[in-house]
């Protein structure tokens, strides 16, 4: 973790103390568009000196995810983040905007894993209950965080809607700075007033907006004890046009052979295209890369495939998804035409009967 400037504030302190210890002199950009704030310093390692994050879980909060209105992408972003940094993501859970469910899941996941993120439910409306629920999960109350309010006001200085708010609307806005009292408040990005709020040294609260979630998650990298580069996994992918059932016996034998060497074998079919075989090594990059290179060449030969770069993998998937969407649209158009033809035939039959 490399240390950014300034400090971490805690809602444990009175508002005036938190405001002075944060030392965050936010100033508006000369253009009046993008204020810049001072980020927090790196807090002490909550897991203990010399320890790092090994396991993680994501808790996605929101009725809109469960009823299909919104598609969750934040868990995917978090999974990529964990793999990139050598963290073993063990669990992704989705819960409703229900206090009891949030409390139970937050306690269970925090007890079991080193790093837990929540996504969603921290806005200004009645159904944004994440902060309040998590305060209860950690047996604390809610308090307004003055430094967050100050930054929020600076950010809203040039937004006309903010100057026209009624008292009720201002109160709703301030709900977004109403944090659990014993939480750490970590300002991770110089262009954002929204902080990462951490409870129990493990659970980090994020907004549900995908762009904001991604930006804040990656900005958090310098503030948490991540595994060293030597402990991060290495992945090679081999693509074949053969059917998955044809390569399954070989892959089963391969996984049994490689399990003692901490190499994982996975197969992932892409509709109408073929199968990606993934090889993941979890030893040091030097040892793992040598082993994987040799194994990848064997796999390439045995399944009649080809080793792909990350860019080629992404392009294969994009083309397959595009083809699937085109065929789905064509199928829907065909169904629509059939229905329309049936209706026309029915109308014609009715006209004939009416005439005769």
Secondary structure, DSSP 8 states (H G I E B T S, - for coil): ----SS--EETTS-HHHHHHHH----B--TTSS--B---------TT-TT----EEEEEEE-HHHHTTSS---HHHHHHHHHHHTT-EEEEEEEE-S-HHHHHHHHHHHHHH-SEEEEES--SSSTT--HHHHHHHHTT--EEE-HHHHHHHHHHHTT-HHHHT--HHHHHHHHGGGEEETT-EEE---TT----EEEETTTEEEE-S-HHHHHHHHHHGGGGS----GGGS-EEEEEEE-S-HHHHHHHHHHHHHHHGGGTEEEEEEEETTTEEEEEEEE-S-HHHHHHHHHHHHHHHHHHTT-EEE-HHHHHHHHHHHHHHHHHHHHHHHHHHHHHHHHHHHHHHHHHHHHHH-
